[in-house]
Amino acid sequence: MDLRDLKLFLHLCDSRYFGRTAKAMHLSPSTLSRQTTGRGCRVNPVFT
């Protein structure tokens, strides 16, 4: 996980909306969804 991934994840947790996070990070909602889905297996062990 790099710094950009962490920023995306934290913003998504804070806003709780893919659309708002995507707009703030200059991404499309589908791109954001793909990025967070692909990294879910790496983020999840941190919080279990």
Secondary structure, 3 states (H helix, E strand, C coil): CCHHHHHHHHHHHHHCCHHHHHHHCCCCHHHHHHHHHHHHHHHHHHHC
